[in-house]
Amino acid sequence: MSETTAPAFDTVRIGVVSISDRASAGIYEDKGVPALKDWLTRAVLNPVNWETRLIPDDLEAIRAALCELVDDVGCDLVLTTGGTGPALRDVTPEATLAVAHKVMPGFGEQMRSISLNFVPTAILSRQVAVIRGKTLIINLPGQPKSIAETLEGLSVRHPGHPGHLRGRALLHRPDRRTVLRDRSGGLQGVQAENSSSTETRVTHILRQLRQPAHFIICL
């Protein structure tokens, strides 16, 4: 069955947080939230309820915003942008770690590795990824170009059995993909042409946190 068939996907709630003293003060236009929403809108097939926040580089304000988005709003996924450098006011990683129930250090390592392919200063980045409750929180760089590069890099596929791809939502890049269905007609997964069924690192975590998974990510 071709991917032109439009299965019904659940609505998902995604929090996007831009962290900048000057943008939050209105000194210049924020580019972080639009960059995050632009990339995700092109990748996510689900209806999305967006929760956007623009806040200053303040540890307590960041911590409070992340707790609100996870505990009160119930976001499935939260992405932040900005405040991950070595400057005194860059405290996004500290605030993120302060709300963590579990730390996912491999994400920080991978994100720096991705960015080093584009800019040598990526080694100065301190972004982290954590789990709070059933929500994955990921710090991303502050520049729109770097946001897209990092998200693309995090979405590299790894082998997975089609059964692992069961879920109620789909995040994908619309190229060379086939929607797989089981005998009952239910969504089974997505398979790239000329490759085995796959799922991404982000999907793997979300699938374990939320049963059944809200996201299937195949980029």
C-alpha positions as a printed Julia matrix, in Angstrom:
219×3 Matrix{Float64}:
  0.0    0.0    0.0
  1.5    3.37  -0.92
  2.1    6.11   1.59
 -0.47   8.27  -0.17
 -3.09   6.45   1.91
 -3.91   8.72   4.83
 -4.34   6.74   8.03
 -5.75   8.51  11.06
 -3.07   9.48  13.55
 -3.57  10.65  17.1
 -3.07  14.27  18.01
  0.23  14.79  19.79
  1.36  17.6   22.04
  4.81  19.03  21.47
  6.47  21.71  23.58
  8.95  24.06  21.9
 10.91  26.43  24.12
 13.17  29.23  22.89
 15.56  30.54  25.52
 17.07  33.98  24.92
 17.42  37.11  27.05
 17.23  39.49  24.1
 14.49  37.75  22.14
 12.31  37.4   25.23
 12.83  41.12  25.92
 11.74  42.02  22.4
 15.16  43.34  21.36
 15.07  41.12  18.29
 12.67  38.62  16.77
 12.84  35.09  18.08
 13.9   32.58  15.44
 14.09  29.49  17.65
 10.41  28.6   17.96
  9.69  29.18  14.23
 12.68  27.0   13.28
 11.56  24.14  15.52
  7.97  24.3   14.32
  9.0   24.53  10.68
 11.09  21.36  10.83
  8.57  19.42  12.87
  5.6   20.53  10.76
  7.3   19.11   7.68
  8.14  15.86   9.47
  5.1   15.11  11.62
  1.99  13.66   9.99
 -0.01  13.86  13.2
 -2.22  16.76  14.13
 -0.07  18.69  16.61
 -1.08  20.79  19.58
  1.81  23.21  19.98
  2.92  24.56  23.33
  5.37  27.41  22.69
  7.39  29.32  25.25
  9.84  32.22  24.88
 11.77  32.8   28.09
 15.01  34.48  29.23
 18.26  32.74  30.13
 17.21  32.22  33.72
 17.68  28.86  35.4
 14.54  29.01  37.51
 12.38  30.25  34.61
 13.62  27.44  32.37
 13.15  24.83  35.07
  9.61  26.05  35.77
  8.7   26.05  32.06
  9.92  22.48  31.57
  8.05  21.24  34.64
  4.87  22.97  33.46
  5.09  21.51  29.97
  5.62  17.99  31.27
  3.65  17.85  34.51
  0.74  20.22  33.85
  0.36  20.39  30.07
  1.32  16.76  29.39
  3.58  17.2   26.36
  4.71  14.03  24.61
  7.99  15.64  23.57
  9.73  18.9   24.58
 12.47  20.56  22.53
 14.45  23.59  23.69
 16.71  25.88  21.68
 19.35  28.25  22.97
 21.4   28.7   26.12
 23.68  25.69  25.72
 27.03  27.44  25.32
 29.75  28.27  27.88
 28.67  31.87  28.6
 27.66  32.8   32.14
 24.01  33.25  31.14
 23.87  29.9   29.29
 22.1   27.69  31.83
 19.7   25.58  29.76
 21.57  22.3   30.42
 21.67  22.97  34.16
 17.93  23.7   34.25
 17.17  20.61  32.16
 19.27  18.35  34.38
 17.54  19.84  37.44
 14.15  18.48  36.29
 15.44  15.12  35.05
 14.31  11.77  36.34
 16.76  10.06  33.98
 19.65  11.44  31.93
 20.3   10.24  28.36
 23.99  11.17  27.89
 24.27   9.54  24.48
 22.09  12.25  22.96
 24.47  15.03  23.98
 27.41  13.09  22.61
 25.61  12.44  19.34
 24.43  16.03  18.92
 27.94  17.4   19.36
 29.24  14.81  16.92
 26.64  15.87  14.36
 27.39  19.59  14.74
 31.15  19.05  14.49
 30.56  18.06  10.87
 29.47  21.64  10.23
 31.18  23.96  12.75
 34.34  23.42  14.85
 32.87  25.4   17.76
 30.31  22.63  18.32
 32.69  21.19  20.89
 31.67  24.09  23.14
 28.01  23.02  23.1
 26.67  21.49  26.31
 23.18  20.36  25.28
 21.67  17.37  27.05
 18.63  15.12  26.78
 16.66  13.82  29.74
 13.49  12.0   30.65
 10.98  13.47  33.06
  8.03  11.2   33.73
  7.05   9.88  30.29
  8.4   12.84  28.37
 11.66  13.16  26.46
 13.29  16.62  26.71
 16.05  17.51  24.24
 18.22  20.64  24.19
 19.0   21.87  20.67
 21.35  24.57  19.37
 20.19  28.15  18.99
 20.7   28.73  15.26
 17.9   27.63  12.87
 20.39  25.97  10.51
 21.94  24.03  13.4
 18.52  23.02  14.69
 17.67  21.38  11.35
 21.08  19.72  11.07
 20.85  18.28  14.57
 17.3   16.97  14.19
 18.18  15.35  10.88
 21.23  13.72  12.47
 19.3   12.44  15.48
 16.87  10.76  13.12
 19.38   8.32  11.64
 17.7    4.91  11.45
 18.72   1.71  13.15
 17.41  -1.8   12.34
 14.16  -2.82  13.96
 11.56  -5.5   13.55
  8.27  -4.32  11.99
  6.52  -5.26  15.21
  8.54  -2.61  16.99
  7.0    0.03  14.79
  3.47  -0.34  16.06
  1.97   2.91  17.25
 -0.55   5.6   16.64
  1.53   8.35  15.11
  4.05   8.92  12.39
  6.97  11.3   12.02
  8.81  10.88   8.76
 10.48  12.47   5.77
  8.19  12.0    2.76
 10.59  10.23   0.44
 10.83   6.56  -0.55
  8.55   5.35   2.24
  5.85   2.7    2.2
  3.15   2.37   4.83
  2.92  -1.23   5.99
 -0.36  -2.7    7.22
 -1.17  -5.94   8.95
 -3.87  -8.34   7.79
 -6.55  -6.53   9.75
 -5.72  -3.31   7.95
 -4.09  -1.7   10.99
 -0.95   0.36  10.68
  2.06  -1.88  11.12
  4.89   0.48  10.37
  6.82   2.28   7.69
  9.5    0.74   5.54
 12.1    2.57   3.5
 12.52   1.23  -0.01
 15.31  -1.32  -0.37
 15.94  -1.47   3.38
 14.74  -3.33   6.43
 12.08  -1.86   8.71
 13.62   0.79  10.89
 13.0    3.08  13.8
 15.02   6.0   15.11
 16.72   6.66  18.4
 14.03   9.12  19.47
 11.27   6.68  18.52
 12.91   3.91  20.49
 12.79   5.98  23.69
  9.27   7.31  23.16
  8.01   3.81  22.42
  9.35   2.6   25.75
  8.02   5.61  27.67
  4.53   5.57  26.19
  2.69   2.3   25.53
  1.41   2.15  22.9
  3.85   4.6   21.34
  2.55   7.98  20.32
  5.35   8.47  17.81
  6.86   6.42  15.02
  9.8    8.34  13.61
 11.25   7.19  10.32
 13.57   9.76   8.73
